[in-house]
Amino acid sequence: MGSSSTEIAIIGAGIAGASAAHRLSELGLKARVYEAEQHPGGRMAHARIGQARFDHGAQFFTTRGQTFRSVVDAAAADGAVKVWTNGFDEPPDGYERWRGVPDMTALAAWLLAQADATVHLDERVHHLEHLEAPAIVLTPPVPVSLALSQHSDLQPPDRLLNRLNGVEYKRTVAVLFSLEEHPEGLPTHGGIQLVDDPDLAFVTDNAAKGLSDVPAITVHLSNDASAALWDEPDQKLIEFASAQVQAEIGPIVSVASMVERWRYAGPIQVLEESALVWGNQPLIVMAGEAFNGPKVEGAFDSGRYAAEKIAEYLS
Ligand SMILES: Cc1cc2nc3c(=O)[nH]c(=O)nc-3n(C[C@H](O)[C@H](O)[C@H](O)COP(=O)(O)OP(=O)(O)OC[C@H]3O[C@@H](n4cnc5c(N)ncnc54)[C@H](O)[C@@H]3O)c2cc1C
């Protein structure tokens, strides 16, 4: 691979890739971001059925660290994110749960818009060796990034390979329902988080959340139900989710529905490093939510750390 370009290549425009591009820009470096989908956001995902709009991956995020908080405050000042609720239980626990505006993809899109980066949407990378870059950031889920590095003969050394091969993921089945009428059995903010339920993990009324103009609910099955029903046909998943959600919130009349299967919903084991680095010309940095703590903030922090390692390498 040549490295005549000084632009850093980033694979993935989820929150980790967007955060890496944003931080590289703060450090005076340009990025080229490749995203397989037509939109940024990754697992902070958005879908439509007709007029109905859904967040169907991550439903919210929290801010614990000061760095993420200050970026979120800047995004909020620009209208890209806002506080959804201060808790899902009654009474609320008081911790802010944030959402994107209009939907969960907005934070990644906002970070990319602030960055000195070109973003290539709908462009899946198959071979890293075709990219001209002094450093490459890999942000897809670990098995996907690993396969990509191996196809390209840029695989990690054995000591890292063994650990990366051990990272397993839970699955989540999401079922989206466009409804005839607004459902009645949800709290006014529109979110129900079910921590110990054997079948359901989360239910969101996307209209109450402020995202959809027409009745639209997102249903996430629990880890156990998602694993058990993963290979069932869509119709069976729709019937199962419909029955479970009606037991939770009362009757619904669905006008259309859609199933999304998240094969890599979240890592079961999280690696303690903030990102893993190997190689030279190009330097490879593997980042994302499997590092440094899962969830949106962990992925953000990991992308930022990846950018800092690259700036250090290039200095
Ligand atoms: C159903 C579900 C619910 C969740 N709920 C929450 C929640 O409520 N709160 C929370 O904090 N977190 C939640 N999470 C976790 C959160 O979404 C993730 O931690 C975070 O979004 C991961 O970001 P990432 O950038 O590391 O990875 P991703 O978002 O997966 O980004 C990787 C990107 O790489 C792209 N890509 C993959 N392969 C290629 C390729 N070859 N070429 C180009 N692009 C490629 C993908 O399309 C994707 O956009 C949830 C996740 C799921 C799936």
Ligand as a Chemical Component Dictionary entry (heavy atoms), coordinates in Angstrom:
data_LIG
# 
_chem_comp.id                   LIG 
_chem_comp.type                 NON-POLYMER 
_chem_comp.pdbx_formal_charge   0 
_chem_comp.three_letter_code    LIG 
# 
loop_
_chem_comp_atom.comp_id 
_chem_comp_atom.atom_id 
_chem_comp_atom.alt_atom_id 
_chem_comp_atom.type_symbol 
_chem_comp_atom.charge 
_chem_comp_atom.model_Cartn_x 
_chem_comp_atom.model_Cartn_y 
_chem_comp_atom.model_Cartn_z 
_chem_comp_atom.pdbx_ordinal 
LIG C1  C1  C 0 -30.464 -2.651 19.599 1  
LIG C2  C2  C 0 -29.423 -1.817 20.277 2  
LIG C3  C3  C 0 -29.761 -1.025 21.357 3  
LIG C4  C4  C 0 -28.793 -0.256 22.003 4  
LIG N1  N1  N 0 -29.164 0.582  23.011 5  
LIG C5  C5  C 0 -28.263 1.444  23.536 6  
LIG C6  C6  C 0 -28.666 2.466  24.430 7  
LIG O1  O1  O 0 -29.878 2.636  24.694 8  
LIG N2  N2  N 0 -27.707 3.268  24.965 9  
LIG C7  C7  C 0 -26.376 3.153  24.617 10 
LIG O2  O2  O 0 -25.534 3.935  25.100 11 
LIG N3  N3  N 0 -25.973 2.233  23.719 12 
LIG C8  C8  C 0 -26.881 1.386  23.179 13 
LIG N4  N4  N 0 -26.505 0.481  22.227 14 
LIG C9  C9  C 0 -25.084 0.391  21.909 15 
LIG C10 C10 C 0 -24.620 1.539  21.005 16 
LIG O3  O3  O 0 -25.485 1.659  19.905 17 
LIG C11 C11 C 0 -23.211 1.222  20.540 18 
LIG O4  O4  O 0 -22.363 1.130  21.686 19 
LIG C12 C12 C 0 -22.584 2.272  19.642 20 
LIG O5  O5  O 0 -23.516 2.869  18.781 21 
LIG C13 C13 C 0 -21.456 1.596  18.861 22 
LIG O6  O6  O 0 -20.810 2.547  18.054 23 
LIG P1  P1  P 0 -19.554 2.135  17.161 24 
LIG O7  O7  O 0 -19.191 3.344  16.396 25 
LIG O8  O8  O 0 -18.523 1.491  18.023 26 
LIG O9  O9  O 0 -20.066 0.974  16.185 27 
LIG P2  P2  P 0 -21.185 1.034  15.048 28 
LIG O10 O10 O 0 -22.259 1.965  15.437 29 
LIG O11 O11 O 0 -21.543 -0.374 14.760 30 
LIG O12 O12 O 0 -20.410 1.684  13.803 31 
LIG C14 C14 C 0 -19.650 0.927  12.907 32 
LIG C15 C15 C 0 -19.974 1.401  11.506 33 
LIG O13 O13 O 0 -19.126 0.721  10.578 34 
LIG C16 C16 C 0 -19.870 0.493  9.397  35 
LIG N5  N5  N 0 -19.190 -0.577 8.656  36 
LIG C17 C17 C 0 -19.107 -1.891 8.984  37 
LIG N6  N6  N 0 -18.356 -2.556 8.080  38 
LIG C18 C18 C 0 -17.952 -1.640 7.173  39 
LIG C19 C19 C 0 -17.131 -1.696 5.993  40 
LIG N7  N7  N 0 -16.562 -2.828 5.587  41 
LIG N8  N8  N 0 -16.936 -0.558 5.277  42 
LIG C20 C20 C 0 -17.489 0.620  5.677  43 
LIG N9  N9  N 0 -18.262 0.732  6.786  44 
LIG C21 C21 C 0 -18.483 -0.385 7.531  45 
LIG C22 C22 C 0 -21.263 0.122  9.905  46 
LIG O14 O14 O 0 -22.238 0.283  8.906  47 
LIG C23 C23 C 0 -21.410 1.108  11.060 48 
LIG O15 O15 O 0 -22.022 2.300  10.654 49 
LIG C24 C24 C 0 -27.456 -0.289 21.560 50 
LIG C25 C25 C 0 -27.109 -1.083 20.455 51 
LIG C26 C26 C 0 -28.088 -1.822 19.809 52 
LIG C27 C27 C 0 -27.710 -2.617 18.593 53 
# 
loop_
_chem_comp_bond.comp_id 
_chem_comp_bond.atom_id_1 
_chem_comp_bond.atom_id_2 
_chem_comp_bond.value_order 
_chem_comp_bond.pdbx_ordinal 
LIG C1  C2  SING 1  
LIG C2  C3  SING 2  
LIG C2  C26 DOUB 3  
LIG C3  C4  DOUB 4  
LIG C4  N1  SING 5  
LIG C4  C24 SING 6  
LIG N1  C5  DOUB 7  
LIG C5  C6  SING 8  
LIG C5  C8  SING 9  
LIG C6  O1  DOUB 10 
LIG C6  N2  SING 11 
LIG N2  C7  SING 12 
LIG C7  O2  DOUB 13 
LIG C7  N3  SING 14 
LIG N3  C8  DOUB 15 
LIG C8  N4  SING 16 
LIG N4  C9  SING 17 
LIG N4  C24 SING 18 
LIG C9  C10 SING 19 
LIG C10 O3  SING 20 
LIG C10 C11 SING 21 
LIG C11 O4  SING 22 
LIG C11 C12 SING 23 
LIG C12 O5  SING 24 
LIG C12 C13 SING 25 
LIG C13 O6  SING 26 
LIG O6  P1  SING 27 
LIG P1  O7  DOUB 28 
LIG P1  O8  SING 29 
LIG P1  O9  SING 30 
LIG O9  P2  SING 31 
LIG P2  O10 DOUB 32 
LIG P2  O11 SING 33 
LIG P2  O12 SING 34 
LIG O12 C14 SING 35 
LIG C14 C15 SING 36 
LIG C15 O13 SING 37 
LIG C15 C23 SING 38 
LIG O13 C16 SING 39 
LIG C16 N5  SING 40 
LIG C16 C22 SING 41 
LIG N5  C17 SING 42 
LIG N5  C21 SING 43 
LIG C17 N6  DOUB 44 
LIG N6  C18 SING 45 
LIG C18 C19 SING 46 
LIG C18 C21 DOUB 47 
LIG C19 N7  SING 48 
LIG C19 N8  DOUB 49 
LIG N8  C20 SING 50 
LIG C20 N9  DOUB 51 
LIG N9  C21 SING 52 
LIG C22 O14 SING 53 
LIG C22 C23 SING 54 
LIG C23 O15 SING 55 
LIG C24 C25 DOUB 56 
LIG C25 C26 SING 57 
LIG C26 C27 SING 58 
# 
